[in-house]
Amino acid sequence: MKLNDGAAVKEQYRTAEKLDIRTAIHSRYSTNRQGFGNWIFSHYRIEPGMSVLELGCGTGQMWVGQERLMDTCGRLILSDFSEGMLQKARETLGERGRVGFQQIDIQRIPFEDNTFDVVIANMMLYHVPDIPKGLGEVRRVLKEGGRFYAATYGEKGMMEYLCGLFREYGAEAVGNYLFTLQNGETQLSPFFDKVERFLYEDALEVTDLGDMADYITTLEGMSGLGRLPRETVLAVLAKHSVDGVLRLPKEYGMFAAQ
């Protein structure tokens, strides 16, 4: 599978099951109790009446508890490449007067130039087959002075750590590094005058290794683990635990561009 192959990505996110497993592991075991979603929202500058587009909204879970902000927007379009994800978002958030749900490909945003005050694309740009084309579309639909927010991960996080644990079993990182904390600014700069990077300090401290074993089964970027018995996976994780806790590094953050 190509790491940013559109059909493969659509199949991977056809339903919310895998995404729910990944989200749950972070919710249960992250050391930063603010939560990544809350931290992301703390960086948004959305004023009353603004028009906002989110690309790749997933299940919509990040908007739970943000009802006041949702109602502040003059218009909020929550979109995703996957119809299955959009359906889950509708179920999660319900119908709200100023909120619309729409299936959208970032490479072909179906809105006129200068439509939105804010565009959001969290944890999804690395899936886009043609990132410059997608960013060009974002810039096109943003109003002058508008802001673009894009959360992503780094290149020395959980995936790389887990691959190190299982290297003797043939695991190797085939992670998607097409848009990361390390290279994102270079890709954003041709389209925006100002690009800021913010880092989120966090780690995982996992006490139930079964949860981590479930998480590993959802990872597309860890080749060589699919054939391993679950008992072997659990044994390796236990070997690297200290006092019943497996600690894993996380490298997450976001860009704010204007």
Secondary structure, DSSP 4 states (H G I P E B T S, - for coil): --TT-HHHHHHHTSSSHHHHHHHHHHHHHBS-TT-HHHHHHHH----TT-EEEEE--TTSGGGTT-HHHHHHSSEEEEEES-HHHHHHHHHHH---TTEEEEE--GGG--S-TT-EEEEE--S-GGG-SSHHHHHHHHHHHEEEEEEEEEEEE-SSSHHHHHHHHTGGGT-EE----SS-TTTHHHHHTTT-S-EEEEEE--EEEES-HHHHHHHHHT-TTEET-TTS-HHHHHHHHHHT-BTTBEEEE--EEEEEE-
